[in-house]
Amino acid sequence: MINQTIAHYRITAELGLGGMGEVYRAIDTKLDCDVAIRVLPDEFADDAKRLARFEREAKALAKLNHANIGTLHGFEEHQGKR
């Protein structure tokens, strides 16, 4: 996915792969800042439990405000991927 664009995010590097997604470093081309993008793997796209967990985690993170915890900027779907 390196050098691909998802919505207005340009992927610049892979940060890691795990049980709940693929994480990439990207540039938010609208705000001109570095962000991390987590993409739910294709094999989980039809798993209702994993989709619900993915959304719960996003909502929980959005409620937190601390210098040592990342800020959630969005929870989106782009071309069928979350």
Biopython code that builds the backbone (N, CA, C, O; Angstrom):
import numpy as np
from Bio.PDB.StructureBuilder import StructureBuilder

atoms = [
    (1, "MET", "N", (0.796, -1.199, 0.000)),
    (1, "MET", "CA", (0.000, 0.000, 0.000)),
    (1, "MET", "C", (0.846, 1.274, 0.000)),
    (1, "MET", "O", (0.306, 2.374, -0.123)),
    (2, "ILE", "N", (2.143, 1.137, 0.135)),
    (2, "ILE", "CA", (3.015, 2.297, 0.170)),
    (2, "ILE", "C", (2.809, 3.131, -1.097)),
    (2, "ILE", "O", (2.710, 2.588, -2.198)),
    (3, "ASN", "N", (2.747, 4.442, -0.931)),
    (3, "ASN", "CA", (2.530, 5.426, -1.994)),
    (3, "ASN", "C", (1.115, 5.417, -2.566)),
    (3, "ASN", "O", (0.843, 6.122, -3.538)),
    (4, "GLN", "N", (0.215, 4.637, -1.987)),
    (4, "GLN", "CA", (-1.187, 4.689, -2.397)),
    (4, "GLN", "C", (-1.905, 5.754, -1.583)),
    (4, "GLN", "O", (-1.416, 6.193, -0.542)),
    (5, "THR", "N", (-3.058, 6.159, -2.064)),
    (5, "THR", "CA", (-3.856, 7.159, -1.364)),
    (5, "THR", "C", (-5.181, 6.548, -0.959)),
    (5, "THR", "O", (-5.860, 5.913, -1.767)),
    (6, "ILE", "N", (-5.545, 6.744, 0.300)),
    (6, "ILE", "CA", (-6.841, 6.341, 0.827)),
    (6, "ILE", "C", (-7.536, 7.633, 1.237)),
    (6, "ILE", "O", (-7.105, 8.319, 2.163)),
    (7, "ALA", "N", (-8.611, 7.951, 0.536)),
    (7, "ALA", "CA", (-9.304, 9.235, 0.740)),
    (7, "ALA", "C", (-8.268, 10.345, 0.568)),
    (7, "ALA", "O", (-7.698, 10.481, -0.514)),
    (8, "HIS", "N", (-8.011, 11.137, 1.604)),
    (8, "HIS", "CA", (-7.023, 12.219, 1.504)),
    (8, "HIS", "C", (-5.753, 11.907, 2.300)),
    (8, "HIS", "O", (-5.026, 12.813, 2.708)),
    (9, "TYR", "N", (-5.497, 10.608, 2.515)),
    (9, "TYR", "CA", (-4.294, 10.176, 3.230)),
    (9, "TYR", "C", (-3.357, 9.470, 2.265)),
    (9, "TYR", "O", (-3.761, 8.525, 1.588)),
    (10, "ARG", "N", (-2.106, 9.919, 2.196)),
    (10, "ARG", "CA", (-1.108, 9.278, 1.344)),
    (10, "ARG", "C", (-0.241, 8.373, 2.212)),
    (10, "ARG", "O", (0.449, 8.851, 3.113)),
    (11, "ILE", "N", (-0.274, 7.078, 1.947)),
    (11, "ILE", "CA", (0.456, 6.086, 2.733)),
    (11, "ILE", "C", (1.947, 6.211, 2.446)),
    (11, "ILE", "O", (2.362, 6.224, 1.287)),
    (12, "THR", "N", (2.752, 6.304, 3.504)),
    (12, "THR", "CA", (4.194, 6.464, 3.330)),
    (12, "THR", "C", (5.009, 5.289, 3.863)),
    (12, "THR", "O", (6.141, 5.088, 3.424)),
    (13, "ALA", "N", (4.461, 4.504, 4.805)),
    (13, "ALA", "CA", (5.206, 3.374, 5.363)),
    (13, "ALA", "C", (4.266, 2.427, 6.092)),
    (13, "ALA", "O", (3.182, 2.812, 6.532)),
    (14, "GLU", "N", (4.706, 1.181, 6.209)),
    (14, "GLU", "CA", (3.975, 0.219, 7.019)),
    (14, "GLU", "C", (4.535, 0.272, 8.433)),
    (14, "GLU", "O", (5.749, 0.223, 8.629)),
    (15, "LEU", "N", (3.650, 0.372, 9.415)),
    (15, "LEU", "CA", (4.094, 0.414, 10.809)),
    (15, "LEU", "C", (3.957, -0.935, 11.499)),
    (15, "LEU", "O", (4.758, -1.265, 12.373)),
    (16, "GLY", "N", (2.957, -1.715, 11.119)),
    (16, "GLY", "CA", (2.792, -3.016, 11.753)),
    (16, "GLY", "C", (1.541, -3.732, 11.293)),
    (16, "GLY", "O", (0.625, -3.136, 10.724)),
    (17, "LEU", "N", (1.529, -5.033, 11.558)),
    (17, "LEU", "CA", (0.391, -5.885, 11.245)),
    (17, "LEU", "C", (0.019, -6.615, 12.522)),
    (17, "LEU", "O", (0.892, -7.052, 13.271)),
    (18, "GLY", "N", (-1.273, -6.746, 12.768)),
    (18, "GLY", "CA", (-1.699, -7.428, 13.980)),
    (18, "GLY", "C", (-3.037, -8.085, 13.811)),
    (18, "GLY", "O", (-3.581, -8.161, 12.709)),
    (19, "GLY", "N", (-3.566, -8.562, 14.924)),
    (19, "GLY", "CA", (-4.820, -9.289, 14.916)),
    (19, "GLY", "C", (-6.010, -8.459, 14.496)),
    (19, "GLY", "O", (-6.980, -9.005, 13.970)),
    (20, "MET", "N", (-5.969, -7.144, 14.712)),
    (20, "MET", "CA", (-7.124, -6.313, 14.388)),
    (20, "MET", "C", (-6.869, -5.351, 13.245)),
    (20, "MET", "O", (-7.695, -4.474, 12.991)),
    (21, "GLY", "N", (-5.756, -5.486, 12.553)),
    (21, "GLY", "CA", (-5.595, -4.612, 11.411)),
    (21, "GLY", "C", (-4.167, -4.407, 10.964)),
    (21, "GLY", "O", (-3.211, -4.894, 11.567)),
    (22, "GLU", "N", (-4.069, -3.670, 9.889)),
    (22, "GLU", "CA", (-2.789, -3.271, 9.313)),
    (22, "GLU", "C", (-2.640, -1.785, 9.608)),
    (22, "GLU", "O", (-3.565, -1.007, 9.374)),
    (23, "VAL", "N", (-1.489, -1.391, 10.115)),
    (23, "VAL", "CA", (-1.283, 0.009, 10.497)),
    (23, "VAL", "C", (-0.206, 0.619, 9.608)),
    (23, "VAL", "O", (0.872, 0.054, 9.420)),
    (24, "TYR", "N", (-0.532, 1.790, 9.068)),
    (24, "TYR", "CA", (0.363, 2.482, 8.155)),
    (24, "TYR", "C", (0.599, 3.915, 8.615)),
    (24, "TYR", "O", (-0.265, 4.537, 9.232)),
    (25, "ARG", "N", (1.780, 4.420, 8.304)),
    (25, "ARG", "CA", (2.054, 5.845, 8.483)),
    (25, "ARG", "C", (1.574, 6.531, 7.216)),
    (25, "ARG", "O", (1.767, 6.020, 6.113)),
    (26, "ALA", "N", (0.949, 7.692, 7.377)),
    (26, "ALA", "CA", (0.420, 8.406, 6.226)),
    (26, "ALA", "C", (0.512, 9.905, 6.458)),
    (26, "ALA", "O", (0.759, 10.371, 7.571)),
    (27, "ILE", "N", (0.310, 10.633, 5.394)),
    (27, "ILE", "CA", (0.246, 12.090, 5.473)),
    (27, "ILE", "C", (-1.188, 12.495, 5.180)),
    (27, "ILE", "O", (-1.754, 12.122, 4.152)),
    (28, "ASP", "N", (-1.766, 13.256, 6.088)),
    (28, "ASP", "CA", (-3.093, 13.833, 5.864)),
    (28, "ASP", "C", (-2.868, 15.018, 4.929)),
    (28, "ASP", "O", (-2.328, 16.044, 5.342)),
    (29, "THR", "N", (-3.278, 14.879, 3.680)),
    (29, "THR", "CA", (-2.991, 15.917, 2.690)),
    (29, "THR", "C", (-3.845, 17.162, 2.882)),
    (29, "THR", "O", (-3.515, 18.214, 2.335)),
    (30, "LYS", "N", (-4.929, 17.074, 3.641)),
    (30, "LYS", "CA", (-5.741, 18.256, 3.933)),
    (30, "LYS", "C", (-5.137, 19.080, 5.059)),
    (30, "LYS", "O", (-5.117, 20.309, 4.991)),
    (31, "LEU", "N", (-4.642, 18.404, 6.102)),
    (31, "LEU", "CA", (-4.090, 19.097, 7.265)),
    (31, "LEU", "C", (-2.572, 19.172, 7.250)),
    (31, "LEU", "O", (-1.973, 19.841, 8.092)),
    (32, "ASP", "N", (-1.939, 18.482, 6.286)),
    (32, "ASP", "CA", (-0.484, 18.457, 6.143)),
    (32, "ASP", "C", (0.202, 18.013, 7.440)),
    (32, "ASP", "O", (1.070, 18.703, 7.976)),
    (33, "CYS", "N", (-0.219, 16.830, 7.929)),
    (33, "CYS", "CA", (0.404, 16.286, 9.135)),
    (33, "CYS", "C", (0.494, 14.767, 9.028)),
    (33, "CYS", "O", (-0.236, 14.144, 8.257)),
    (34, "ASP", "N", (1.400, 14.180, 9.811)),
    (34, "ASP", "CA", (1.557, 12.733, 9.849)),
    (34, "ASP", "C", (0.441, 12.115, 10.678)),
    (34, "ASP", "O", (0.047, 12.655, 11.712)),
    (35, "VAL", "N", (-0.060, 10.987, 10.216)),
    (35, "VAL", "CA", (-1.093, 10.248, 10.924)),
    (35, "VAL", "C", (-0.803, 8.758, 10.808)),
    (35, "VAL", "O", (-0.008, 8.336, 9.968)),
    (36, "ALA", "N", (-1.445, 7.972, 11.649)),
    (36, "ALA", "CA", (-1.418, 6.522, 11.527)),
    (36, "ALA", "C", (-2.793, 6.095, 11.030)),
    (36, "ALA", "O", (-3.815, 6.596, 11.499)),
    (37, "ILE", "N", (-2.810, 5.175, 10.087)),
    (37, "ILE", "CA", (-4.047, 4.663, 9.514)),
    (37, "ILE", "C", (-4.125, 3.177, 9.845)),
    (37, "ILE", "O", (-3.196, 2.423, 9.553)),
    (38, "ARG", "N", (-5.223, 2.762, 10.448)),
    (38, "ARG", "CA", (-5.417, 1.324, 10.681)),
    (38, "ARG", "C", (-6.509, 0.850, 9.743)),
    (38, "ARG", "O", (-7.608, 1.404, 9.715)),
    (39, "VAL", "N", (-6.194, -0.181, 8.975)),
    (39, "VAL", "CA", (-7.116, -0.740, 7.989)),
    (39, "VAL", "C", (-7.502, -2.141, 8.438)),
    (39, "VAL", "O", (-6.640, -2.960, 8.758)),
    (40, "LEU", "N", (-8.794, -2.407, 8.460)),
    (40, "LEU", "CA", (-9.276, -3.735, 8.801)),
    (40, "LEU", "C", (-8.986, -4.670, 7.630)),
    (40, "LEU", "O", (-9.352, -4.355, 6.498)),
    (41, "PRO", "N", (-8.336, -5.814, 7.872)),
    (41, "PRO", "CA", (-8.011, -6.745, 6.784)),
    (41, "PRO", "C", (-9.262, -7.252, 6.069)),
    (41, "PRO", "O", (-10.335, -7.351, 6.665)),
    (42, "ASP", "N", (-9.110, -7.567, 4.795)),
    (42, "ASP", "CA", (-10.228, -8.044, 3.977)),
    (42, "ASP", "C", (-10.926, -9.257, 4.585)),
    (42, "ASP", "O", (-12.147, -9.380, 4.493)),
    (43, "GLU", "N", (-10.162, -10.149, 5.202)),
    (43, "GLU", "CA", (-10.762, -11.373, 5.750)),
    (43, "GLU", "C", (-11.705, -11.096, 6.927)),
    (43, "GLU", "O", (-12.476, -11.972, 7.318)),
    (44, "PHE", "N", (-11.647, -9.886, 7.491)),
    (44, "PHE", "CA", (-12.525, -9.521, 8.603)),
    (44, "PHE", "C", (-13.712, -8.662, 8.148)),
    (44, "PHE", "O", (-14.589, -8.347, 8.952)),
    (45, "ALA", "N", (-13.745, -8.293, 6.898)),
    (45, "ALA", "CA", (-14.751, -7.354, 6.395)),
    (45, "ALA", "C", (-16.182, -7.857, 6.568)),
    (45, "ALA", "O", (-17.102, -7.052, 6.710)),
    (46, "ASP", "N", (-16.382, -9.160, 6.560)),
    (46, "ASP", "CA", (-17.726, -9.719, 6.697)),
    (46, "ASP", "C", (-17.975, -10.318, 8.076)),
    (46, "ASP", "O", (-18.995, -10.974, 8.286)),
    (47, "ASP", "N", (-17.064, -10.105, 9.012)),
    (47, "ASP", "CA", (-17.190, -10.648, 10.364)),
    (47, "ASP", "C", (-17.831, -9.586, 11.261)),
    (47, "ASP", "O", (-17.171, -8.630, 11.671)),
    (48, "ALA", "N", (-19.104, -9.759, 11.558)),
    (48, "ALA", "CA", (-19.857, -8.756, 12.323)),
    (48, "ALA", "C", (-19.225, -8.469, 13.689)),
    (48, "ALA", "O", (-19.222, -7.322, 14.135)),
    (49, "LYS", "N", (-18.690, -9.497, 14.356)),
    (49, "LYS", "CA", (-18.080, -9.295, 15.676)),
    (49, "LYS", "C", (-16.823, -8.438, 15.575)),
    (49, "LYS", "O", (-16.611, -7.540, 16.390)),
    (50, "ARG", "N", (-16.006, -8.712, 14.590)),
    (50, "ARG", "CA", (-14.776, -7.917, 14.426)),
    (50, "ARG", "C", (-15.088, -6.487, 14.004)),
    (50, "ARG", "O", (-14.435, -5.548, 14.459)),
    (51, "LEU", "N", (-16.078, -6.317, 13.142)),
    (51, "LEU", "CA", (-16.479, -4.969, 12.745)),
    (51, "LEU", "C", (-16.987, -4.182, 13.953)),
    (51, "LEU", "O", (-16.671, -3.003, 14.106)),
    (52, "ALA", "N", (-17.767, -4.829, 14.800)),
    (52, "ALA", "CA", (-18.286, -4.168, 16.001)),
    (52, "ALA", "C", (-17.147, -3.797, 16.947)),
    (52, "ALA", "O", (-17.148, -2.710, 17.526)),
    (53, "ARG", "N", (-16.179, -4.693, 17.104)),
    (53, "ARG", "CA", (-15.027, -4.406, 17.970)),
    (53, "ARG", "C", (-14.215, -3.241, 17.417)),
    (53, "ARG", "O", (-13.796, -2.359, 18.167)),
    (54, "PHE", "N", (-13.996, -3.238, 16.117)),
    (54, "PHE", "CA", (-13.241, -2.170, 15.453)),
    (54, "PHE", "C", (-13.909, -0.816, 15.724)),
    (54, "PHE", "O", (-13.239, 0.167, 16.038)),
    (55, "GLU", "N", (-15.242, -0.785, 15.596)),
    (55, "GLU", "CA", (-15.977, 0.450, 15.833)),
    (55, "GLU", "C", (-15.967, 0.844, 17.314)),
    (55, "GLU", "O", (-15.841, 2.025, 17.636)),
    (56, "ARG", "N", (-16.098, -0.139, 18.220)),
    (56, "ARG", "CA", (-16.046, 0.156, 19.659)),
    (56, "ARG", "C", (-14.702, 0.758, 20.051)),
    (56, "ARG", "O", (-14.643, 1.717, 20.820)),
    (57, "GLU", "N", (-13.618, 0.187, 19.515)),
    (57, "GLU", "CA", (-12.286, 0.708, 19.815)),
    (57, "GLU", "C", (-12.142, 2.146, 19.322)),
    (57, "GLU", "O", (-11.575, 2.988, 20.018)),
    (58, "ALA", "N", (-12.646, 2.425, 18.142)),
    (58, "ALA", "CA", (-12.568, 3.785, 17.591)),
    (58, "ALA", "C", (-13.347, 4.754, 18.471)),
    (58, "ALA", "O", (-12.862, 5.848, 18.763)),
    (59, "LYS", "N", (-14.534, 4.373, 18.894)),
    (59, "LYS", "CA", (-15.350, 5.247, 19.735)),
    (59, "LYS", "C", (-14.705, 5.471, 21.098)),
    (59, "LYS", "O", (-14.760, 6.578, 21.635)),
    (60, "ALA", "N", (-14.095, 4.430, 21.661)),
    (60, "ALA", "CA", (-13.424, 4.573, 22.956)),
    (60, "ALA", "C", (-12.229, 5.513, 22.837)),
    (60, "ALA", "O", (-12.032, 6.378, 23.690)),
    (61, "LEU", "N", (-11.435, 5.348, 21.791)),
    (61, "LEU", "CA", (-10.277, 6.213, 21.581)),
    (61, "LEU", "C", (-10.694, 7.661, 21.363)),
    (61, "LEU", "O", (-10.013, 8.578, 21.822)),
    (62, "ALA", "N", (-11.791, 7.870, 20.676)),
    (62, "ALA", "CA", (-12.266, 9.230, 20.404)),
    (62, "ALA", "C", (-12.633, 9.982, 21.677)),
    (62, "ALA", "O", (-12.617, 11.213, 21.695)),
    (63, "LYS", "N", (-12.960, 9.259, 22.737)),
    (63, "LYS", "CA", (-13.351, 9.885, 24.002)),
    (63, "LYS", "C", (-12.164, 10.249, 24.881)),
    (63, "LYS", "O", (-12.319, 10.981, 25.859)),
    (64, "LEU", "N", (-10.978, 9.745, 24.542)),
    (64, "LEU", "CA", (-9.794, 9.979, 25.370)),
    (64, "LEU", "C", (-9.064, 11.244, 24.940)),
    (64, "LEU", "O", (-9.030, 11.589, 23.759)),
    (65, "ASN", "N", (-8.487, 11.920, 25.910)),
    (65, "ASN", "CA", (-7.703, 13.114, 25.634)),
    (65, "ASN", "C", (-6.521, 13.134, 26.594)),
    (65, "ASN", "O", (-6.656, 13.541, 27.748)),
    (66, "HIS", "N", (-5.359, 12.691, 26.111)),
    (66, "HIS", "CA", (-4.161, 12.621, 26.939)),
    (66, "HIS", "C", (-2.940, 12.742, 26.030)),
    (66, "HIS", "O", (-2.954, 12.261, 24.897)),
    (67, "ALA", "N", (-1.903, 13.376, 26.521)),
    (67, "ALA", "CA", (-0.701, 13.607, 25.718)),
    (67, "ALA", "C", (-0.034, 12.311, 25.250)),
    (67, "ALA", "O", (0.638, 12.304, 24.218)),
    (68, "ASN", "N", (-0.209, 11.224, 25.989)),
    (68, "ASN", "CA", (0.447, 9.960, 25.645)),
    (68, "ASN", "C", (-0.466, 8.984, 24.899)),
    (68, "ASN", "O", (-0.112, 7.820, 24.715)),
    (69, "ILE", "N", (-1.626, 9.450, 24.477)),
    (69, "ILE", "CA", (-2.566, 8.613, 23.741)),
    (69, "ILE", "C", (-2.904, 9.326, 22.435)),
    (69, "ILE", "O", (-3.158, 10.531, 22.415)),
    (70, "GLY", "N", (-2.902, 8.572, 21.366)),
    (70, "GLY", "CA", (-3.197, 9.148, 20.058)),
    (70, "GLY", "C", (-4.594, 9.727, 19.984)),
    (70, "GLY", "O", (-5.489, 9.331, 20.731)),
    (71, "THR", "N", (-4.765, 10.654, 19.087)),
    (71, "THR", "CA", (-6.066, 11.287, 18.850)),
    (71, "THR", "C", (-6.717, 10.650, 17.633)),
    (71, "THR", "O", (-6.067, 10.465, 16.604)),
    (72, "LEU", "N", (-7.967, 10.321, 17.742)),
    (72, "LEU", "CA", (-8.703, 9.761, 16.619)),
    (72, "LEU", "C", (-9.235, 10.902, 15.767)),
    (72, "LEU", "O", (-9.954, 11.770, 16.262)),
    (73, "HIS", "N", (-8.882, 10.901, 14.480)),
    (73, "HIS", "CA", (-9.329, 11.956, 13.572)),
    (73, "HIS", "C", (-10.514, 11.538, 12.725)),
    (73, "HIS", "O", (-11.185, 12.383, 12.133)),
    (74, "GLY", "N", (-10.777, 10.238, 12.661)),
    (74, "GLY", "CA", (-11.901, 9.800, 11.855)),
    (74, "GLY", "C", (-12.063, 8.299, 11.860)),
    (74, "GLY", "O", (-11.133, 7.552, 12.165)),
    (75, "PHE", "N", (-13.251, 7.878, 11.519)),
    (75, "PHE", "CA", (-13.594, 6.466, 11.384)),
    (75, "PHE", "C", (-14.357, 6.379, 10.075)),
    (75, "PHE", "O", (-15.523, 6.766, 9.996)),
    (76, "GLU", "N", (-13.695, 5.871, 9.058)),
    (76, "GLU", "CA", (-14.242, 6.000, 7.720)),
    (76, "GLU", "C", (-14.219, 4.682, 6.962)),
    (76, "GLU", "O", (-13.542, 3.724, 7.337)),
    (77, "GLU", "N", (-14.991, 4.675, 5.880)),
    (77, "GLU", "CA", (-14.943, 3.569, 4.932)),
    (77, "GLU", "C", (-14.567, 4.166, 3.588)),
    (77, "GLU", "O", (-15.122, 5.184, 3.174)),
    (78, "HIS", "N", (-13.610, 3.520, 2.902)),
    (78, "HIS", "CA", (-13.157, 4.006, 1.607)),
    (78, "HIS", "C", (-13.061, 2.815, 0.666)),
    (78, "HIS", "O", (-12.284, 1.890, 0.905)),
    (79, "GLN", "N", (-13.836, 2.836, -0.387)),
    (79, "GLN", "CA", (-13.863, 1.773, -1.393)),
    (79, "GLN", "C", (-14.053, 0.400, -0.758)),
    (79, "GLN", "O", (-13.381, -0.569, -1.113)),
    (80, "GLY", "N", (-14.991, 0.342, 0.196)),
    (80, "GLY", "CA", (-15.333, -0.918, 0.832)),
    (80, "GLY", "C", (-14.422, -1.347, 1.962)),
    (80, "GLY", "O", (-14.648, -2.396, 2.566)),
    (81, "LYS", "N", (-13.397, -0.566, 2.264)),
    (81, "LYS", "CA", (-12.473, -0.902, 3.359)),
    (81, "LYS", "C", (-12.710, 0.056, 4.522)),
    (81, "LYS", "O", (-12.969, 1.243, 4.324)),
    (82, "ARG", "N", (-12.617, -0.474, 5.722)),
    (82, "ARG", "CA", (-12.739, 0.348, 6.919)),
    (82, "ARG", "C", (-11.356, 0.635, 7.467)),
    (82, "ARG", "O", (-11.225, 1.318, 8.483)),
]
sb = StructureBuilder()
sb.init_structure("model")
sb.init_model(0)
sb.init_chain("A")
sb.init_seg("    ")
for serial, (resi, resn, name, xyz) in enumerate(atoms, 1):
    if name == "N":
        sb.init_residue(resn, " ", resi, " ")
    sb.init_atom(name, np.array(xyz, "f"), 0.0, 1.0, " ", f" {name:<3s}", serial, name[0])
structure = sb.get_structure()
